Amino acid sequence: MDDLTRRGAKRRPEAGLLDEQQRSGVGDMAPEDFRAAAHAAVDIMADYLVGVGDRDVMPAVEPGSLRPLFPAAPPESPEPIETILADYQRLIEPNVTHWQHPRFLAYFSSAASGPGIIGEMLTAVLNSNVMLWRTSPVGTELEEVVVDWFRQALGLPATFDGLLTDTASTSSLLALAAARQAAGMDAATKGLPGRSDVPKLRVYASAEAHSSIEKAAMTLGLGQAGLTKIPTNDRFELRLDALEEAIAADRKVGVRPIALVGTIGTTSTTSIDPIPGMAEIAAREGIWLHVDAAHAGAVALIPERRVQFAGWERADSVVTNPHKWFFSPVDASVLLTTRMPVLRDAFSLVPEYLRTLDREGPIRDYNEYTPTLGRRFRALKLWMLLRYFGIEGLRRRISYHLELGERFTSWIDKAPAFERLAPVPFSTICFRYRPAALIGREDEPRIAAELDRVNMALMDAINRTGQVFLSHTRLRGRFAIRVALANLRMGDADLDMVWEIIRREAAALTVSAG
């Protein structure tokens, strides 16, 4: 008995395994077939979420081993949906890295919640393109509502407005494009190359800032040379004295500063740049301040933790990602700015075929604020998950993750064989294994190399268990293992298991003390 029959779907004997539209139609899947297939797909989805914790977090596959499992040529003839869904379960689910796994602790987790997933499904059904108000009236106005809900929940003033994008990389790109426009050179109309009236332009960010800031400089015609990476202190926070020196040196030789990028929750260590001081410098120098809080911004939902976000209310733009710690499916990013007209000036282009002629009133066409015309109806899933959890429910879950972070930090700090390599402002812990034979000799080049080798081997051994997935970074040249605790499906028992696996695999390592 096939899966759809087992789930009660009616099958027409004369149709065999193909529905009528597949055999001879020129339309879409018939409603009754769609209903049966969708029910089967939802059952597969629910079963996956129930059992994902029993799988290996990362499949034991090698690069290039999966492509041969799929036909080299596209199918000429239609195939039954039962066969397609069965192949999904056979080929796709076993071979994906399971971001939904409760012990996916690498990078910054992006665990999609049930209400967010349902919202994503409904978004696909509506297939609404939120490029113009008229192409999606509710998509446009719900986006305005949801963006303002986030603004209020984060404790930012009503001077902020904004929009939804796919990722923080895009949000930061838009913000820096607006900063370039605000610098007064009308780059949107006149461009930059070949203009004798345009000096070299400069963006400043911490050496720990996300690589998307450097990519934005590359994309906007500033180049990698147009980004100055400011040194950090021993807490991996941007040094204000070094920032001021860099700006003064640039102005002295005719380079024009256009933007500062401060990070609340850097990628490697979740360090917090001195945003109040950066805001003072930005105001004094007359340049744009952009705050990247892509991951850690969710913590601002907790009023007593907002001291960590002091100064971001003075920024020209702020980004946070609901698809990280707010439990939205990928993709969803919120860009907030106090200067929406400048953002519009950076991207607005309205050909005749996009003009709205049959409506009057306060119409916002979001395509005028981005380089893209087509835009997904991202507000729907965010509206659903915000209502389902409520801000209080999100606070409770984020607070729990912060507690898990404190617990794991205490374990590292109390274990003689482990060393924490950075402060823990939120719930991401950077550490390394430090065998007794190597303690006190870290300054010796050969011992430093051995510590790196041992910790690379440790992370590989941990990940090869399949029970947990960790990632790494380098801090002051030292290899560091990262544990990022912000997973919606993680519980106390999962954290206990992770710590047990880390200690077990560390004890099994061979160390060369020389």
HUVENVEN-V117900 format. One record per pair of residues at least 4 apart in sequence whose C-alpha atoms are under 6 Angstrom apart, sorted by the first residue. I is the first residue (numbers start at 0). J is the second residue. If there is no record, write none. Layout:
# HUVENVEN-V117900
<<I J> <I J>>
This chain:
# HUVENVEN-V117900
<<3 8> <4 8> <8 35> <14 18> <16 79> <17 21> <17 79> <20 24> <33 37> <47 51> <51 100> <52 100> <52 101> <55 465> <55 466> <56 96> <56 97> <56 465> <57 96> <58 94> <86 90> <87 91> <88 92> <98 103> <99 110> <101 488> <101 489> <102 467> <103 468> <104 468> <104 469> <104 482> <104 483> <105 468> <105 469> <105 470> <108 486> <109 322> <109 323> <110 326> <110 486> <110 487> <111 326> <111 327> <111 328> <112 326> <114 384> <115 327> <115 328> <115 380> <115 384> <118 379> <118 380> <119 380> <122 126> <128 373> <128 374> <128 375> <129 135> <129 138> <129 374> <129 376> <130 365> <130 366> <130 372> <130 373> <130 374> <131 364> <132 136> <132 139> <132 364> <137 141> <138 376> <142 146> <142 378> <150 155> <152 300> <153 299> <153 300> <155 312> <158 337> <159 335> <159 336> <159 337> <160 335> <160 336> <161 334> <161 335> <161 336> <162 334> <163 332> <163 333> <164 332> <165 330> <165 331> <165 332> <166 332> <167 171> <167 332> <168 211> <170 334> <172 215> <177 181> <177 341> <177 342> <177 345> <178 287> <180 185> <180 186> <180 345> <186 190> <186 191> <187 345> <198 254> <199 254> <200 254> <200 255> <200 256> <201 225> <201 226> <201 256> <201 257> <202 226> <202 257> <202 258> <202 259> <203 226> <203 227> <203 259> <204 228> <204 229> <204 260> <205 228> <205 229> <205 237> <206 228> <206 229> <206 230> <211 215> <216 221> <216 222> <217 221> <217 222> <217 223> <221 225> <231 235> <231 236> <231 237> <231 238> <232 236> <236 270> <236 271> <236 272> <237 272> <249 254> <250 254> <257 286> <258 286> <258 287> <258 288> <259 288> <260 288> <260 289> <260 290> <261 272> <261 290> <262 272> <262 290> <262 291> <263 271> <263 292> <264 269> <264 270> <264 271> <264 295> <265 269> <265 270> <274 278> <274 310> <275 310> <280 284> <281 285> <281 286> <287 315> <288 314> <288 315> <289 314> <289 315> <289 316> <289 317> <290 317> <291 317> <291 318> <292 296> <292 318> <292 319> <293 318> <293 319> <293 320> <294 323> <296 319> <297 324> <299 305> <301 394> <315 336> <315 337> <316 335> <316 336> <317 334> <317 335> <318 333> <318 334> <319 333> <320 332> <320 333> <321 325> <321 327> <321 331> <321 332> <322 326> <322 327> <322 328> <322 329> <322 330> <322 331> <342 368> <343 347> <343 367> <343 368> <346 367> <346 368> <346 369> <347 367> <349 353> <366 372> <378 382> <381 385> <384 388> <385 389> <388 392> <394 398> <400 484> <400 485> <401 426> <404 426> <411 417> <416 432> <416 433> <416 434> <417 431> <417 432> <417 433> <418 430> <418 431> <419 429> <419 430> <420 429> <420 430> <421 429> <426 484> <427 482> <427 483> <427 484> <428 481> <428 482> <429 479> <429 480> <429 481> <430 479> <430 480> <431 479> <431 480> <436 512> <441 446> <441 447> <451 478> <462 467> <462 468> <470 481> <471 479> <471 480> <471 481> <472 479> <473 477> <473 478> <473 479> <500 504>>
